[in-house]
Amino acid sequence: MNDNDIKRNIVVSVVGLVIILSLLLFLIFSVGSEIDFYLLLIMELGIILFIILLIGSLKERKKKKKLLQELDDELKEDK
């Protein structure tokens, strides 16, 4: 993955989580305890999916930074 893909995945995950959580809060305050079980299940699966995408993107970003740092250190040692 290049840097733009990683940034895009992070932005999509955060925006998706915010949208799902805001919909959940809206449903809780507008409908109360009458929320459909399957709707809650779908929202929870969406939250889990976006969290997994966010964690994967952050790990990929960390791995890329570490690799770039190691290459930079090797270049400094060669000089």
PDB file of N, CA, C and O in Angstrom:
ATOM      1  N   MET A   1       0.838  -1.181   0.000  1.00  0.00           N
ATOM      2  CA  MET A   1       0.000   0.000   0.000  1.00  0.00           C
ATOM      3  C   MET A   1       0.879   1.240   0.000  1.00  0.00           C
ATOM      4  O   MET A   1       1.887   1.314   0.702  1.00  0.00           O
ATOM      5  N   ASN A   2       0.473   2.202  -0.799  1.00  0.00           N
ATOM      6  CA  ASN A   2       1.223   3.447  -0.749  1.00  0.00           C
ATOM      7  C   ASN A   2       0.622   4.356   0.329  1.00  0.00           C
ATOM      8  O   ASN A   2      -0.384   4.029   0.957  1.00  0.00           O
ATOM      9  N   ASP A   3       1.260   5.482   0.516  1.00  0.00           N
ATOM     10  CA  ASP A   3       0.891   6.375   1.617  1.00  0.00           C
ATOM     11  C   ASP A   3      -0.526   6.919   1.462  1.00  0.00           C
ATOM     12  O   ASP A   3      -1.235   7.094   2.453  1.00  0.00           O
ATOM     13  N   ASN A   4      -0.943   7.187   0.221  1.00  0.00           N
ATOM     14  CA  ASN A   4      -2.289   7.719   0.007  1.00  0.00           C
ATOM     15  C   ASN A   4      -3.364   6.699   0.360  1.00  0.00           C
ATOM     16  O   ASN A   4      -4.414   7.059   0.893  1.00  0.00           O
ATOM     17  N   ASP A   5      -3.103   5.419   0.062  1.00  0.00           N
ATOM     18  CA  ASP A   5      -4.069   4.372   0.424  1.00  0.00           C
ATOM     19  C   ASP A   5      -4.227   4.268   1.929  1.00  0.00           C
ATOM     20  O   ASP A   5      -5.340   4.107   2.431  1.00  0.00           O
ATOM     21  N   ILE A   6      -3.131   4.358   2.643  1.00  0.00           N
ATOM     22  CA  ILE A   6      -3.173   4.269   4.103  1.00  0.00           C
ATOM     23  C   ILE A   6      -3.956   5.439   4.687  1.00  0.00           C
ATOM     24  O   ILE A   6      -4.805   5.256   5.560  1.00  0.00           O
ATOM     25  N   LYS A   7      -3.663   6.642   4.198  1.00  0.00           N
ATOM     26  CA  LYS A   7      -4.388   7.823   4.694  1.00  0.00           C
ATOM     27  C   LYS A   7      -5.880   7.725   4.370  1.00  0.00           C
ATOM     28  O   LYS A   7      -6.724   8.062   5.200  1.00  0.00           O
ATOM     29  N   ARG A   8      -6.196   7.263   3.164  1.00  0.00           N
ATOM     30  CA  ARG A   8      -7.602   7.135   2.770  1.00  0.00           C
ATOM     31  C   ARG A   8      -8.322   6.124   3.651  1.00  0.00           C
ATOM     32  O   ARG A   8      -9.460   6.358   4.059  1.00  0.00           O
ATOM     33  N   ASN A   9      -7.670   5.000   3.949  1.00  0.00           N
ATOM     34  CA  ASN A   9      -8.287   3.996   4.814  1.00  0.00           C
ATOM     35  C   ASN A   9      -8.537   4.531   6.212  1.00  0.00           C
ATOM     36  O   ASN A   9      -9.568   4.233   6.815  1.00  0.00           O
ATOM     37  N   ILE A  10      -7.606   5.316   6.731  1.00  0.00           N
ATOM     38  CA  ILE A  10      -7.774   5.893   8.064  1.00  0.00           C
ATOM     39  C   ILE A  10      -8.952   6.872   8.069  1.00  0.00           C
ATOM     40  O   ILE A  10      -9.774   6.853   8.985  1.00  0.00           O
ATOM     41  N   VAL A  11      -9.029   7.722   7.049  1.00  0.00           N
ATOM     42  CA  VAL A  11     -10.117   8.702   6.982  1.00  0.00           C
ATOM     43  C   VAL A  11     -11.465   8.001   6.824  1.00  0.00           C
ATOM     44  O   VAL A  11     -12.437   8.369   7.484  1.00  0.00           O
ATOM     45  N   VAL A  12     -11.528   6.996   5.954  1.00  0.00           N
ATOM     46  CA  VAL A  12     -12.777   6.261   5.742  1.00  0.00           C
ATOM     47  C   VAL A  12     -13.212   5.567   7.033  1.00  0.00           C
ATOM     48  O   VAL A  12     -14.397   5.570   7.365  1.00  0.00           O
ATOM     49  N   SER A  13     -12.266   4.973   7.764  1.00  0.00           N
ATOM     50  CA  SER A  13     -12.611   4.287   9.013  1.00  0.00           C
ATOM     51  C   SER A  13     -13.158   5.256  10.046  1.00  0.00           C
ATOM     52  O   SER A  13     -14.178   4.982  10.679  1.00  0.00           O
ATOM     53  N   VAL A  14     -12.491   6.380  10.218  1.00  0.00           N
ATOM     54  CA  VAL A  14     -12.934   7.345  11.228  1.00  0.00           C
ATOM     55  C   VAL A  14     -14.295   7.922  10.854  1.00  0.00           C
ATOM     56  O   VAL A  14     -15.177   8.039  11.706  1.00  0.00           O
ATOM     57  N   VAL A  15     -14.468   8.281   9.590  1.00  0.00           N
ATOM     58  CA  VAL A  15     -15.757   8.839   9.157  1.00  0.00           C
ATOM     59  C   VAL A  15     -16.864   7.791   9.290  1.00  0.00           C
ATOM     60  O   VAL A  15     -17.966   8.111   9.736  1.00  0.00           O
ATOM     61  N   GLY A  16     -16.585   6.558   8.911  1.00  0.00           N
ATOM     62  CA  GLY A  16     -17.570   5.490   9.045  1.00  0.00           C
ATOM     63  C   GLY A  16     -17.967   5.260  10.490  1.00  0.00           C
ATOM     64  O   GLY A  16     -19.148   5.096  10.795  1.00  0.00           O
ATOM     65  N   LEU A  17     -16.978   5.246  11.388  1.00  0.00           N
ATOM     66  CA  LEU A  17     -17.286   5.065  12.811  1.00  0.00           C
ATOM     67  C   LEU A  17     -18.133   6.207  13.345  1.00  0.00           C
ATOM     68  O   LEU A  17     -19.082   5.985  14.097  1.00  0.00           O
ATOM     69  N   VAL A  18     -17.792   7.426  12.958  1.00  0.00           N
ATOM     70  CA  VAL A  18     -18.563   8.588  13.428  1.00  0.00           C
ATOM     71  C   VAL A  18     -20.000   8.515  12.920  1.00  0.00           C
ATOM     72  O   VAL A  18     -20.936   8.790  13.671  1.00  0.00           O
ATOM     73  N   ILE A  19     -20.182   8.150  11.662  1.00  0.00           N
ATOM     74  CA  ILE A  19     -21.536   8.072  11.095  1.00  0.00           C
ATOM     75  C   ILE A  19     -22.358   6.983  11.791  1.00  0.00           C
ATOM     76  O   ILE A  19     -23.510   7.210  12.161  1.00  0.00           O
ATOM     77  N   ILE A  20     -21.764   5.807  11.964  1.00  0.00           N
ATOM     78  CA  ILE A  20     -22.503   4.716  12.610  1.00  0.00           C
ATOM     79  C   ILE A  20     -22.840   5.058  14.055  1.00  0.00           C
ATOM     80  O   ILE A  20     -23.958   4.815  14.509  1.00  0.00           O
ATOM     81  N   LEU A  21     -21.873   5.624  14.783  1.00  0.00           N
ATOM     82  CA  LEU A  21     -22.151   5.987  16.181  1.00  0.00           C
ATOM     83  C   LEU A  21     -23.194   7.087  16.278  1.00  0.00           C
ATOM     84  O   LEU A  21     -24.027   7.066  17.184  1.00  0.00           O
ATOM     85  N   SER A  22     -23.164   8.059  15.353  1.00  0.00           N
ATOM     86  CA  SER A  22     -24.174   9.121  15.397  1.00  0.00           C
ATOM     87  C   SER A  22     -25.558   8.565  15.065  1.00  0.00           C
ATOM     88  O   SER A  22     -26.547   8.973  15.673  1.00  0.00           O
ATOM     89  N   LEU A  23     -25.637   7.632  14.101  1.00  0.00           N
ATOM     90  CA  LEU A  23     -26.925   6.999  13.819  1.00  0.00           C
ATOM     91  C   LEU A  23     -27.437   6.203  15.013  1.00  0.00           C
ATOM     92  O   LEU A  23     -28.629   6.219  15.319  1.00  0.00           O
ATOM     93  N   LEU A  24     -26.528   5.513  15.678  1.00  0.00           N
ATOM     94  CA  LEU A  24     -26.916   4.739  16.855  1.00  0.00           C
ATOM     95  C   LEU A  24     -27.434   5.647  17.968  1.00  0.00           C
ATOM     96  O   LEU A  24     -28.458   5.357  18.588  1.00  0.00           O
ATOM     97  N   LEU A  25     -26.724   6.744  18.218  1.00  0.00           N
ATOM     98  CA  LEU A  25     -27.188   7.691  19.239  1.00  0.00           C
ATOM     99  C   LEU A  25     -28.527   8.314  18.852  1.00  0.00           C
ATOM    100  O   LEU A  25     -29.401   8.496  19.700  1.00  0.00           O
ATOM    101  N   PHE A  26     -28.682   8.637  17.573  1.00  0.00           N
ATOM    102  CA  PHE A  26     -29.954   9.199  17.114  1.00  0.00           C
ATOM    103  C   PHE A  26     -31.094   8.216  17.339  1.00  0.00           C
ATOM    104  O   PHE A  26     -32.166   8.596  17.809  1.00  0.00           O
ATOM    105  N   LEU A  27     -30.859   6.948  17.000  1.00  0.00           N
ATOM    106  CA  LEU A  27     -31.906   5.941  17.194  1.00  0.00           C
ATOM    107  C   LEU A  27     -32.234   5.745  18.670  1.00  0.00           C
ATOM    108  O   LEU A  27     -33.398   5.582  19.036  1.00  0.00           O
ATOM    109  N   ILE A  28     -31.213   5.762  19.508  1.00  0.00           N
ATOM    110  CA  ILE A  28     -31.446   5.567  20.941  1.00  0.00           C
ATOM    111  C   ILE A  28     -32.282   6.705  21.505  1.00  0.00           C
ATOM    112  O   ILE A  28     -33.213   6.469  22.275  1.00  0.00           O
ATOM    113  N   PHE A  29     -31.957   7.939  21.128  1.00  0.00           N
ATOM    114  CA  PHE A  29     -32.676   9.077  21.694  1.00  0.00           C
ATOM    115  C   PHE A  29     -34.034   9.306  21.042  1.00  0.00           C
ATOM    116  O   PHE A  29     -34.945   9.825  21.688  1.00  0.00           O
ATOM    117  N   SER A  30     -34.186   8.929  19.776  1.00  0.00           N
ATOM    118  CA  SER A  30     -35.475   9.180  19.130  1.00  0.00           C
ATOM    119  C   SER A  30     -36.465   8.030  19.345  1.00  0.00           C
ATOM    120  O   SER A  30     -37.655   8.270  19.549  1.00  0.00           O
ATOM    121  N   VAL A  31     -35.983   6.792  19.299  1.00  0.00           N
ATOM    122  CA  VAL A  31     -36.878   5.641  19.412  1.00  0.00           C
ATOM    123  C   VAL A  31     -36.901   5.093  20.828  1.00  0.00           C
ATOM    124  O   VAL A  31     -37.933   4.602  21.285  1.00  0.00           O
ATOM    125  N   GLY A  32     -35.791   5.170  21.519  1.00  0.00           N
ATOM    126  CA  GLY A  32     -35.718   4.623  22.866  1.00  0.00           C
ATOM    127  C   GLY A  32     -35.284   3.177  22.833  1.00  0.00           C
ATOM    128  O   GLY A  32     -34.373   2.811  22.091  1.00  0.00           O
ATOM    129  N   SER A  33     -35.928   2.359  23.629  1.00  0.00           N
ATOM    130  CA  SER A  33     -35.520   0.957  23.731  1.00  0.00           C
ATOM    131  C   SER A  33     -36.207   0.075  22.691  1.00  0.00           C
ATOM    132  O   SER A  33     -36.102  -1.150  22.759  1.00  0.00           O
ATOM    133  N   GLU A  34     -36.902   0.673  21.739  1.00  0.00           N
ATOM    134  CA  GLU A  34     -37.638  -0.084  20.721  1.00  0.00           C
ATOM    135  C   GLU A  34     -36.809  -0.321  19.462  1.00  0.00           C
ATOM    136  O   GLU A  34     -37.377  -0.502  18.385  1.00  0.00           O
ATOM    137  N   ILE A  35     -35.482  -0.323  19.569  1.00  0.00           N
ATOM    138  CA  ILE A  35     -34.619  -0.498  18.399  1.00  0.00           C
ATOM    139  C   ILE A  35     -34.623  -1.965  17.980  1.00  0.00           C
ATOM    140  O   ILE A  35     -34.555  -2.864  18.819  1.00  0.00           O
ATOM    141  N   ASP A  36     -34.704  -2.189  16.684  1.00  0.00           N
ATOM    142  CA  ASP A  36     -34.739  -3.537  16.133  1.00  0.00           C
ATOM    143  C   ASP A  36     -33.403  -4.249  16.383  1.00  0.00           C
ATOM    144  O   ASP A  36     -32.336  -3.654  16.235  1.00  0.00           O
ATOM    145  N   PHE A  37     -33.478  -5.518  16.760  1.00  0.00           N
ATOM    146  CA  PHE A  37     -32.278  -6.295  17.075  1.00  0.00           C
ATOM    147  C   PHE A  37     -31.353  -6.409  15.866  1.00  0.00           C
ATOM    148  O   PHE A  37     -30.136  -6.281  15.997  1.00  0.00           O
ATOM    149  N   TYR A  38     -31.933  -6.650  14.687  1.00  0.00           N
ATOM    150  CA  TYR A  38     -31.113  -6.840  13.491  1.00  0.00           C
ATOM    151  C   TYR A  38     -30.423  -5.546  13.074  1.00  0.00           C
ATOM    152  O   TYR A  38     -29.307  -5.575  12.556  1.00  0.00           O
ATOM    153  N   LEU A  39     -31.075  -4.424  13.296  1.00  0.00           N
ATOM    154  CA  LEU A  39     -30.445  -3.138  12.998  1.00  0.00           C
ATOM    155  C   LEU A  39     -29.248  -2.917  13.909  1.00  0.00           C
ATOM    156  O   LEU A  39     -28.199  -2.453  13.461  1.00  0.00           O
ATOM    157  N   LEU A  40     -29.401  -3.245  15.182  1.00  0.00           N
ATOM    158  CA  LEU A  40     -28.267  -3.140  16.106  1.00  0.00           C
ATOM    159  C   LEU A  40     -27.138  -4.088  15.711  1.00  0.00           C
ATOM    160  O   LEU A  40     -25.965  -3.723  15.792  1.00  0.00           O
ATOM    161  N   LEU A  41     -27.480  -5.287  15.292  1.00  0.00           N
ATOM    162  CA  LEU A  41     -26.483  -6.258  14.874  1.00  0.00           C
ATOM    163  C   LEU A  41     -25.701  -5.764  13.660  1.00  0.00           C
ATOM    164  O   LEU A  41     -24.477  -5.890  13.613  1.00  0.00           O
ATOM    165  N   ILE A  42     -26.405  -5.205  12.681  1.00  0.00           N
ATOM    166  CA  ILE A  42     -25.741  -4.667  11.492  1.00  0.00           C
ATOM    167  C   ILE A  42     -24.838  -3.493  11.866  1.00  0.00           C
ATOM    168  O   ILE A  42     -23.724  -3.382  11.354  1.00  0.00           O
ATOM    169  N   MET A  43     -25.304  -2.623  12.748  1.00  0.00           N
ATOM    170  CA  MET A  43     -24.479  -1.490  13.175  1.00  0.00           C
ATOM    171  C   MET A  43     -23.239  -1.964  13.929  1.00  0.00           C
ATOM    172  O   MET A  43     -22.151  -1.425  13.728  1.00  0.00           O
ATOM    173  N   GLU A  44     -23.391  -2.954  14.783  1.00  0.00           N
ATOM    174  CA  GLU A  44     -22.227  -3.476  15.518  1.00  0.00           C
ATOM    175  C   GLU A  44     -21.233  -4.116  14.565  1.00  0.00           C
ATOM    176  O   GLU A  44     -20.025  -3.957  14.742  1.00  0.00           O
ATOM    177  N   LEU A  45     -21.711  -4.834  13.562  1.00  0.00           N
ATOM    178  CA  LEU A  45     -20.807  -5.416  12.574  1.00  0.00           C
ATOM    179  C   LEU A  45     -20.084  -4.330  11.778  1.00  0.00           C
ATOM    180  O   LEU A  45     -18.904  -4.472  11.458  1.00  0.00           O
ATOM    181  N   GLY A  46     -20.792  -3.253  11.461  1.00  0.00           N
ATOM    182  CA  GLY A  46     -20.158  -2.124  10.771  1.00  0.00           C
ATOM    183  C   GLY A  46     -19.084  -1.486  11.628  1.00  0.00           C
ATOM    184  O   GLY A  46     -18.006  -1.154  11.134  1.00  0.00           O
ATOM    185  N   ILE A  47     -19.370  -1.311  12.912  1.00  0.00           N
ATOM    186  CA  ILE A  47     -18.384  -0.741  13.828  1.00  0.00           C
ATOM    187  C   ILE A  47     -17.156  -1.634  13.901  1.00  0.00           C
ATOM    188  O   ILE A  47     -16.026  -1.148  13.846  1.00  0.00           O
ATOM    189  N   ILE A  48     -17.373  -2.934  14.023  1.00  0.00           N
ATOM    190  CA  ILE A  48     -16.246  -3.873  14.089  1.00  0.00           C
ATOM    191  C   ILE A  48     -15.432  -3.828  12.796  1.00  0.00           C
ATOM    192  O   ILE A  48     -14.202  -3.846  12.837  1.00  0.00           O
ATOM    193  N   LEU A  49     -16.117  -3.768  11.644  1.00  0.00           N
ATOM    194  CA  LEU A  49     -15.423  -3.702  10.354  1.00  0.00           C
ATOM    195  C   LEU A  49     -14.559  -2.455  10.247  1.00  0.00           C
ATOM    196  O   LEU A  49     -13.401  -2.537   9.837  1.00  0.00           O
ATOM    197  N   PHE A  50     -15.111  -1.302  10.611  1.00  0.00           N
ATOM    198  CA  PHE A  50     -14.338  -0.066  10.522  1.00  0.00           C
ATOM    199  C   PHE A  50     -13.179  -0.047  11.520  1.00  0.00           C
ATOM    200  O   PHE A  50     -12.114   0.492  11.216  1.00  0.00           O
ATOM    201  N   ILE A  51     -13.371  -0.624  12.702  1.00  0.00           N
ATOM    202  CA  ILE A  51     -12.277  -0.695  13.680  1.00  0.00           C
ATOM    203  C   ILE A  51     -11.156  -1.589  13.156  1.00  0.00           C
ATOM    204  O   ILE A  51      -9.979  -1.261  13.312  1.00  0.00           O
ATOM    205  N   ILE A  52     -11.510  -2.714  12.538  1.00  0.00           N
ATOM    206  CA  ILE A  52     -10.482  -3.597  11.973  1.00  0.00           C
ATOM    207  C   ILE A  52      -9.729  -2.889  10.850  1.00  0.00           C
ATOM    208  O   ILE A  52      -8.508  -3.012  10.754  1.00  0.00           O
ATOM    209  N   LEU A  53     -10.441  -2.149  10.001  1.00  0.00           N
ATOM    210  CA  LEU A  53      -9.798  -1.391   8.927  1.00  0.00           C
ATOM    211  C   LEU A  53      -8.866  -0.328   9.496  1.00  0.00           C
ATOM    212  O   LEU A  53      -7.765  -0.126   8.984  1.00  0.00           O
ATOM    213  N   LEU A  54      -9.303   0.350  10.550  1.00  0.00           N
ATOM    214  CA  LEU A  54      -8.479   1.376  11.172  1.00  0.00           C
ATOM    215  C   LEU A  54      -7.221   0.783  11.795  1.00  0.00           C
ATOM    216  O   LEU A  54      -6.131   1.328  11.622  1.00  0.00           O
ATOM    217  N   ILE A  55      -7.359  -0.321  12.514  1.00  0.00           N
ATOM    218  CA  ILE A  55      -6.201  -0.964  13.139  1.00  0.00           C
ATOM    219  C   ILE A  55      -5.220  -1.442  12.075  1.00  0.00           C
ATOM    220  O   ILE A  55      -4.010  -1.262  12.220  1.00  0.00           O
ATOM    221  N   GLY A  56      -5.730  -2.050  11.008  1.00  0.00           N
ATOM    222  CA  GLY A  56      -4.859  -2.516   9.926  1.00  0.00           C
ATOM    223  C   GLY A  56      -4.109  -1.376   9.262  1.00  0.00           C
ATOM    224  O   GLY A  56      -2.924  -1.504   8.955  1.00  0.00           O
ATOM    225  N   SER A  57      -4.791  -0.265   9.041  1.00  0.00           N
ATOM    226  CA  SER A  57      -4.141   0.893   8.413  1.00  0.00           C
ATOM    227  C   SER A  57      -3.078   1.487   9.315  1.00  0.00           C
ATOM    228  O   SER A  57      -2.005   1.869   8.850  1.00  0.00           O
ATOM    229  N   LEU A  58      -3.375   1.567  10.609  1.00  0.00           N
ATOM    230  CA  LEU A  58      -2.385   2.120  11.536  1.00  0.00           C
ATOM    231  C   LEU A  58      -1.168   1.209  11.651  1.00  0.00           C
ATOM    232  O   LEU A  58      -0.043   1.697  11.764  1.00  0.00           O
ATOM    233  N   LYS A  59      -1.374  -0.107  11.623  1.00  0.00           N
ATOM    234  CA  LYS A  59      -0.243  -1.034  11.653  1.00  0.00           C
ATOM    235  C   LYS A  59       0.599  -0.898  10.395  1.00  0.00           C
ATOM    236  O   LYS A  59       1.828  -0.909  10.463  1.00  0.00           O
ATOM    237  N   GLU A  60      -0.050  -0.771   9.256  1.00  0.00           N
ATOM    238  CA  GLU A  60       0.670  -0.619   7.984  1.00  0.00           C
ATOM    239  C   GLU A  60       1.466   0.686   7.980  1.00  0.00           C
ATOM    240  O   GLU A  60       2.598   0.727   7.500  1.00  0.00           O
ATOM    241  N   ARG A  61       0.876   1.736   8.511  1.00  0.00           N
ATOM    242  CA  ARG A  61       1.565   3.032   8.577  1.00  0.00           C
ATOM    243  C   ARG A  61       2.782   2.945   9.494  1.00  0.00           C
ATOM    244  O   ARG A  61       3.846   3.479   9.181  1.00  0.00           O
ATOM    245  N   LYS A  62       2.615   2.267  10.627  1.00  0.00           N
ATOM    246  CA  LYS A  62       3.723   2.113  11.571  1.00  0.00           C
ATOM    247  C   LYS A  62       4.838   1.286  10.944  1.00  0.00           C
ATOM    248  O   LYS A  62       6.016   1.607  11.097  1.00  0.00           O
ATOM    249  N   LYS A  63       4.463   0.215  10.234  1.00  0.00           N
ATOM    250  CA  LYS A  63       5.465  -0.640   9.592  1.00  0.00           C
ATOM    251  C   LYS A  63       6.232   0.141   8.526  1.00  0.00           C
ATOM    252  O   LYS A  63       7.449   0.001   8.402  1.00  0.00           O
ATOM    253  N   LYS A  64       5.516   0.960   7.762  1.00  0.00           N
ATOM    254  CA  LYS A  64       6.167   1.756   6.719  1.00  0.00           C
ATOM    255  C   LYS A  64       7.113   2.787   7.317  1.00  0.00           C
ATOM    256  O   LYS A  64       8.211   2.994   6.800  1.00  0.00           O
ATOM    257  N   LYS A  65       6.695   3.441   8.408  1.00  0.00           N
ATOM    258  CA  LYS A  65       7.577   4.411   9.069  1.00  0.00           C
ATOM    259  C   LYS A  65       8.823   3.738   9.611  1.00  0.00           C
ATOM    260  O   LYS A  65       9.921   4.287   9.521  1.00  0.00           O
ATOM    261  N   LYS A  66       8.657   2.542  10.177  1.00  0.00           N
ATOM    262  CA  LYS A  66       9.790   1.808  10.727  1.00  0.00           C
ATOM    263  C   LYS A  66      10.768   1.425   9.616  1.00  0.00           C
ATOM    264  O   LYS A  66      11.982   1.537   9.790  1.00  0.00           O
ATOM    265  N   LEU A  67      10.248   0.978   8.489  1.00  0.00           N
ATOM    266  CA  LEU A  67      11.091   0.605   7.361  1.00  0.00           C
ATOM    267  C   LEU A  67      11.847   1.808   6.818  1.00  0.00           C
ATOM    268  O   LEU A  67      13.036   1.715   6.514  1.00  0.00           O
ATOM    269  N   LEU A  68      11.158   2.938   6.696  1.00  0.00           N
ATOM    270  CA  LEU A  68      11.822   4.156   6.229  1.00  0.00           C
ATOM    271  C   LEU A  68      12.893   4.615   7.212  1.00  0.00           C
ATOM    272  O   LEU A  68      13.949   5.094   6.797  1.00  0.00           O
ATOM    273  N   GLN A  69      12.635   4.477   8.495  1.00  0.00           N
ATOM    274  CA  GLN A  69      13.623   4.858   9.503  1.00  0.00           C
ATOM    275  C   GLN A  69      14.847   3.952   9.419  1.00  0.00           C
ATOM    276  O   GLN A  69      15.976   4.427   9.537  1.00  0.00           O
ATOM    277  N   GLU A  70      14.632   2.646   9.215  1.00  0.00           N
ATOM    278  CA  GLU A  70      15.763   1.724   9.090  1.00  0.00           C
ATOM    279  C   GLU A  70      16.587   2.044   7.856  1.00  0.00           C
ATOM    280  O   GLU A  70      17.816   1.998   7.912  1.00  0.00           O
ATOM    281  N   LEU A  71      15.938   2.368   6.739  1.00  0.00           N
ATOM    282  CA  LEU A  71      16.670   2.743   5.529  1.00  0.00           C
ATOM    283  C   LEU A  71      17.451   4.030   5.737  1.00  0.00           C
ATOM    284  O   LEU A  71      18.584   4.159   5.272  1.00  0.00           O
ATOM    285  N   ASP A  72      16.848   4.976   6.431  1.00  0.00           N
ATOM    286  CA  ASP A  72      17.519   6.233   6.726  1.00  0.00           C
ATOM    287  C   ASP A  72      18.735   6.004   7.624  1.00  0.00           C
ATOM    288  O   ASP A  72      19.783   6.614   7.418  1.00  0.00           O
ATOM    289  N   ASP A  73      18.595   5.126   8.617  1.00  0.00           N
ATOM    290  CA  ASP A  73      19.715   4.810   9.495  1.00  0.00           C
ATOM    291  C   ASP A  73      20.855   4.137   8.737  1.00  0.00           C
ATOM    292  O   ASP A  73      22.027   4.409   8.998  1.00  0.00           O
ATOM    293  N   GLU A  74      20.505   3.250   7.789  1.00  0.00           N
ATOM    294  CA  GLU A  74      21.527   2.591   6.978  1.00  0.00           C
ATOM    295  C   GLU A  74      22.267   3.584   6.098  1.00  0.00           C
ATOM    296  O   GLU A  74      23.481   3.479   5.921  1.00  0.00           O
ATOM    297  N   LEU A  75      21.542   4.545   5.551  1.00  0.00           N
ATOM    298  CA  LEU A  75      22.191   5.564   4.723  1.00  0.00           C
ATOM    299  C   LEU A  75      23.146   6.422   5.552  1.00  0.00           C
ATOM    300  O   LEU A  75      24.223   6.791   5.083  1.00  0.00           O
ATOM    301  N   LYS A  76      22.745   6.739   6.787  1.00  0.00           N
ATOM    302  CA  LYS A  76      23.605   7.536   7.658  1.00  0.00           C
ATOM    303  C   LYS A  76      24.859   6.771   8.052  1.00  0.00           C
ATOM    304  O   LYS A  76      25.933   7.354   8.192  1.00  0.00           O
ATOM    305  N   GLU A  77      24.715   5.449   8.232  1.00  0.00           N
ATOM    306  CA  GLU A  77      25.875   4.631   8.597  1.00  0.00           C
ATOM    307  C   GLU A  77      26.847   4.522   7.436  1.00  0.00           C
ATOM    308  O   GLU A  77      28.055   4.456   7.661  1.00  0.00           O
ATOM    309  N   ASP A  78      26.368   4.502   6.215  1.00  0.00           N
ATOM    310  CA  ASP A  78      27.220   4.376   5.046  1.00  0.00           C
ATOM    311  C   ASP A  78      28.057   5.629   4.801  1.00  0.00           C
ATOM    312  O   ASP A  78      29.127   5.539   4.199  1.00  0.00           O
ATOM    313  N   LYS A  79      27.603   6.767   5.242  1.00  0.00           N
ATOM    314  CA  LYS A  79      28.338   8.017   5.019  1.00  0.00           C
ATOM    315  C   LYS A  79      29.467   8.153   5.946  1.00  0.00           C
ATOM    316  O   LYS A  79      30.191   9.148   5.896  1.00  0.00           O
TER     317      LYS A  79
END
